[in-house]
């Protein structure tokens, strides 16, 4: 039960990072404006927005009737960009087993590293294309539904273990 709650909380965090990026970019660059009252197709994002607001990263602009990133939110995005860039600079030329071993040695979360890598390099900017590239069947056409689904995070988790390692040896 505690593991399930932790997993749900982590999904909220990562979905929040995704939304912060979407909100930070200009619409012509793939970003979006999120109205306070979400249209039906974006309703799955409501809990994520509430979580970001509780963290102080976004707030409602009553005059414009939309969510906006706060100064702490922009600072958080900047720190994430720095973290992601540092990971890519250090590990870009390494094979997966070497990278995973080094992350483990440093007590760093391989899933966080994987998420930030894809987030920074725009791999997730279109979640329908992401699913198609990864061979997900059936493809969830609603990016908001996929963002908050277990399927997205389970698929990413596949990249956080050494495929050459026998799962029976992992225990």
N, C-alpha and C positions, 0 to 999 in steps of 0.2 A: 504494500500500500504506500509506504513512504517513498519507494523507488518510483512508483507511478506518479506521485505528486511532484517529485523532483524533475522527472521527465517533462511533465506539463509546464512547470516553471521555466525550464530551459528552453522549451519551444517558444514560450512567450518572449524570452530574452532575445533569441535569435530572430524571431519574426519582427520584434521591435527594431533590431539593427537593420533589417531589410527595409522596414518602413521609414526609418530615419533617413536612409540613403535616398529612397524614392521621394521623400519630402524635401530633401536638400537639393536635388537636381531640378533644373528648369524643365518644364513640360516638354520643350523641344529636344531635350537631352534624355528623355525617358522618365523624367520625374512626374510627380502629380500633386495636385492640391486635394487634400482630404476635407470634405465638408463636415461640419459638426454632426449633422444628420446624414448618416451614410446611406447611399442608395442600396437597394436590396443585394446587389452582387458584391458589395464590399462589407456587408454586415459581419462576416466572419472576422473582420479586423477590429471589431469594437473592443473586445477584451485586450487586445494588443495595445490599442490606443490608450485605454484606461491605465494599463500598466506603465506605459511611457509617461503619461501625465502624473501618475503617482511618484515616479522617479524624478520628476521635474524636468524631463527632456522636451516635453511639448506642453502647450497650453492652448486653450480656446481663445481665438480672437473674436470677441463678440460682435464687433463692428463688421468684420468680413465674413462671419459665420463659418469659420474654418479652423482647423488645427494648424498651429505653427510651431516651429522649432524654437526653443528658448536658448538663451546664452549658454546655460549648462549643457543643453542638447548639442549645440554646435561644438562646444569643447569636447564632449564625449565622442562625436564623430571624428574630430581631429585626432584624438588619442587612438581611436580604432584604426584610422588610416595609417598612423605611424606604426602601430603594432603589426598591421597586415603587411605594410611595406618592408618592415624589418624581417618578418618571417620569409617573405618572398626573396629578399636580398640574400638571406643566409642559406635557404634551403632549395632554391630554384634548380641548382645543378645536382642535387642529391637524389639517390634512388629512394623509393618509399621506405624500405626496411631501415635504411640509415637514418632517415628523417624521424621515423617513429621511435627508434631507439634513443635518439638525442632528445626528443620531446619528453619521452618517459624519464630519461636521466635527469632532466631539469624539472620534473614534476609539472609539466605543462600539458594541458588538455588537448589531445590530438583532434578531437571534434571541433573545438574552438578554432584551432589552427586551420583546419580544413574549411570551416565556414568562412572565416575571415579571408582566406586565400580566394575562394570563389566570389565572395562579396566584393572584394577589392578589384578583382580582374573582370568584373561584370558578367561572370558566368551565370548568375541567377537573374540577370535583368529581365529576361523573358522566361518565365517558368514553364511555359508550354514548350518552347524550344529546348530548354534544359531537359525536360522529361523525354522529348523525342530523341535527343542525343544520347541519353542514358538507356534507351530502350524500354522505358516504362510503358506498360500496357495494362489497362487502358490509360490514355493521357487525360488528365483532369484539365479541362479547358478553362476553368475558373482559377486564375492565379491566386486569388485571395483564399479560396478553399484549400488549394494545394499548399500554400504557405503555412497554414495552421494545421495541416494534416500530419499524421505520423509518417505517411509515405515519403514526404520530402526529407525528413530527418533520418529515417531509416535508410533511404537511398544514399544520403551523404555519409552515413556511418560506415557504409561499405568501403569507403576510401580511407578509413582510419585503422585498418588492420592489415597486416602483411599477408597478401594472398598466398605466398609460398609457405606460410606457417600453417601446420595442421591444427585446426581448431581444438582437437583433443589435447594438443601440447600446450595450449594457452592457460590451462588451469594450474 
